[in-house]
Structures are given as C-alpha cells and as structure tokens.
C-alpha cells in the first residue's frame, strides 16, 4: 500500500481529502493531525478532524481527541 489521499466524510466537516498513510511508514513519535486514515494489512484506523495520532515505540497508535 502506498501513501496518498482519499475523500472521507466526517459529520463535523463534511467531505474532505484525508491523507492516507500505511502504518509501517509512520515514523516513531511523529504526530499526524486528523483527518487522516492509517492502513495496515489487518485494519484501517480513521483519525477524526482535530485529533492527532502517533505511532508509539511499542507498535501501537496513540490517538488524542
């Protein structure tokens, strides 16, 4: 999977272009502001507008609203 953009609908803001990132390309400790879509081979995580997501050292995603 590659990084890119995709249209996504969020009730707060309507349809927006959201960046799409593959989980493996997220640098550890880097924060990405929503809206965003994080994809992996086993799941898709949607990050709402106004929230942030960070890949932690233990391999999970920390989402702060």
C-alpha positions as YAML, in Angstrom:
chain: A
units: angstrom
residues:
- id: 1
  name: UNK
  ca: [0.00, 0.00, 0.00]
- id: 2
  name: UNK
  ca: [1.14, 3.47, -0.75]
- id: 3
  name: UNK
  ca: [0.55, 6.80, 0.89]
- id: 4
  name: UNK
  ca: [-1.93, 9.10, -0.79]
- id: 5
  name: UNK
  ca: [-5.22, 10.85, -0.23]
- id: 6
  name: UNK
  ca: [-8.83, 9.75, -0.18]
- id: 7
  name: UNK
  ca: [-12.15, 11.52, 0.15]
- id: 8
  name: UNK
  ca: [-13.72, 10.85, 3.54]
- id: 9
  name: UNK
  ca: [-16.90, 12.07, 5.20]
- id: 10
  name: UNK
  ca: [-16.88, 13.41, 8.74]
- id: 11
  name: UNK
  ca: [-20.12, 14.73, 10.28]
- id: 12
  name: UNK
  ca: [-18.33, 17.77, 11.76]
- id: 13
  name: UNK
  ca: [-16.86, 19.00, 8.47]
- id: 14
  name: UNK
  ca: [-18.43, 17.05, 5.60]
- id: 15
  name: UNK
  ca: [-16.39, 15.53, 2.77]
- id: 16
  name: UNK
  ca: [-12.65, 16.28, 2.90]
- id: 17
  name: UNK
  ca: [-9.46, 14.98, 1.32]
- id: 18
  name: UNK
  ca: [-7.79, 12.93, 4.06]
- id: 19
  name: UNK
  ca: [-4.18, 11.78, 3.86]
- id: 20
  name: UNK
  ca: [-3.78, 8.01, 3.78]
- id: 21
  name: UNK
  ca: [-0.70, 6.56, 5.45]
- id: 22
  name: UNK
  ca: [0.41, 2.98, 5.75]
- id: 23
  name: UNK
  ca: [1.17, 2.08, 9.36]
- id: 24
  name: UNK
  ca: [4.70, 0.94, 8.50]
- id: 25
  name: UNK
  ca: [5.58, 4.36, 7.03]
- id: 26
  name: UNK
  ca: [4.73, 6.30, 10.19]
- id: 27
  name: UNK
  ca: [7.92, 7.32, 11.99]
- id: 28
  name: UNK
  ca: [8.01, 6.55, 15.70]
- id: 29
  name: UNK
  ca: [6.98, 9.55, 17.78]
- id: 30
  name: UNK
  ca: [5.77, 11.64, 14.82]
- id: 31
  name: UNK
  ca: [2.33, 13.20, 15.30]
- id: 32
  name: UNK
  ca: [-0.08, 13.35, 12.39]
- id: 33
  name: UNK
  ca: [-3.09, 15.66, 12.62]
- id: 34
  name: UNK
  ca: [-6.51, 14.43, 11.59]
- id: 35
  name: UNK
  ca: [-8.38, 13.99, 9.48]
- id: 36
  name: UNK
  ca: [-6.28, 11.02, 8.43]
- id: 37
  name: UNK
  ca: [-6.58, 7.36, 7.53]
- id: 38
  name: UNK
  ca: [-3.99, 4.84, 8.74]
- id: 39
  name: UNK
  ca: [-3.97, 1.49, 6.95]
- id: 40
  name: UNK
  ca: [-2.26, -1.81, 7.71]
- id: 41
  name: UNK
  ca: [-2.71, -5.35, 6.45]
- id: 42
  name: UNK
  ca: [-5.12, -6.11, 9.31]
- id: 43
  name: UNK
  ca: [-7.07, -2.89, 9.97]
- id: 44
  name: UNK
  ca: [-7.92, 0.66, 8.99]
- id: 45
  name: UNK
  ca: [-7.91, 3.45, 11.58]
- id: 46
  name: UNK
  ca: [-9.76, 6.70, 10.94]
- id: 47
  name: UNK
  ca: [-8.50, 9.77, 12.78]
- id: 48
  name: UNK
  ca: [-11.14, 12.47, 13.22]
- id: 49
  name: UNK
  ca: [-10.53, 16.13, 12.39]
- id: 50
  name: UNK
  ca: [-8.97, 17.87, 15.38]
- id: 51
  name: UNK
  ca: [-7.45, 14.65, 16.75]
- id: 52
  name: UNK
  ca: [-3.81, 13.57, 16.45]
- id: 53
  name: UNK
  ca: [-2.26, 10.14, 16.02]
- id: 54
  name: UNK
  ca: [1.23, 8.98, 16.98]
- id: 55
  name: UNK
  ca: [2.95, 5.62, 16.42]
- id: 56
  name: UNK
  ca: [4.44, 4.54, 19.74]
- id: 57
  name: UNK
  ca: [7.65, 2.61, 20.39]
- id: 58
  name: UNK
  ca: [5.65, -0.50, 21.33]
- id: 59
  name: UNK
  ca: [3.95, -0.56, 17.93]
- id: 60
  name: UNK
  ca: [0.55, 0.86, 18.74]
- id: 61
  name: UNK
  ca: [-1.24, 4.04, 17.70]
- id: 62
  name: UNK
  ca: [-1.94, 6.70, 20.30]
- id: 63
  name: UNK
  ca: [-4.90, 8.85, 19.28]
- id: 64
  name: UNK
  ca: [-5.64, 12.02, 21.22]
- id: 65
  name: UNK
  ca: [-9.01, 13.68, 20.58]
...
